[in-house]
Amino acid sequence: MSVMDRTLCGKRCRTVRTVAHHRGHLPRETAGTIRYALENIGRTLVFVDFDSGPSLMVLPDDIRLEGPEPTFEA
């Protein structure tokens, strides 16, 4: 069973490293907006709409939140 968490919905984030995806790579410091987080099989994934176009599931370690929260809290 998977659990969806929308408490981060609308928060801004940036990638902390280059992220590979099915269409190529997202460079480090690519900005986006979190849609939701999802826990499945003991792993947390974060669905992000990136400003450069793609909407992707990324690991919490691949992003950092912008604003007062310095890190992603799983």
C-alpha positions in Angstrom: 0.0 0.0 0.0 1.2 3.5 -0.8 0.6 6.7 1.3 0.3 10.1 -0.4 1.4 13.2 1.6 0.3 16.6 0.3 1.7 18.6 3.2 4.5 19.8 0.9 2.2 20.7 -2.0 3.1 24.0 -3.5 6.5 24.3 -1.8 9.4 25.4 -4.0 12.5 23.2 -4.3 15.7 22.9 -6.3 17.8 19.9 -7.4 21.0 19.4 -5.4 22.7 17.3 -8.1 22.1 16.4 -11.8 19.0 14.1 -11.9 18.7 11.5 -14.7 15.3 10.9 -16.2 13.7 9.2 -19.2 14.3 12.2 -21.5 17.8 13.2 -20.3 19.1 15.1 -17.3 17.9 17.9 -15.1 20.9 20.1 -14.2 21.8 20.9 -10.6 19.9 23.9 -9.2 16.8 23.3 -11.4 13.8 24.9 -9.7 10.4 23.3 -9.4 7.1 23.1 -7.4 6.3 20.0 -5.3 2.9 18.4 -6.0 3.1 15.6 -3.4 5.2 13.0 -1.6 4.5 9.3 -1.8 5.7 6.5 0.4 5.7 3.1 -1.2 7.5 -0.1 -0.2 9.4 1.8 2.5 10.8 4.4 0.1 9.7 8.1 -0.2 9.4 9.7 -3.6 8.5 13.3 -4.3 6.5 14.4 -7.4 7.8 17.7 -8.7 6.7 20.0 -11.6 10.0 21.5 -12.7 10.1 24.9 -14.2 12.0 23.6 -17.2 9.1 21.4 -18.3 9.3 17.9 -16.9 7.2 16.5 -14.0 9.1 13.8 -12.3 9.3 11.6 -9.2 12.6 12.2 -7.5 14.2 11.0 -4.3 14.1 13.4 -1.3 17.9 13.5 -1.4 17.8 14.9 -4.9 16.1 18.1 -3.9 16.2 20.8 -1.2 13.3 23.0 -0.2 13.5 26.8 -0.7 12.5 29.1 2.0 12.7 28.7 5.8 13.0 24.9 5.7 16.7 24.1 4.9 16.1 20.3 4.2 13.4 17.9 3.1 11.8 16.1 6.1 10.6 12.6 5.2 
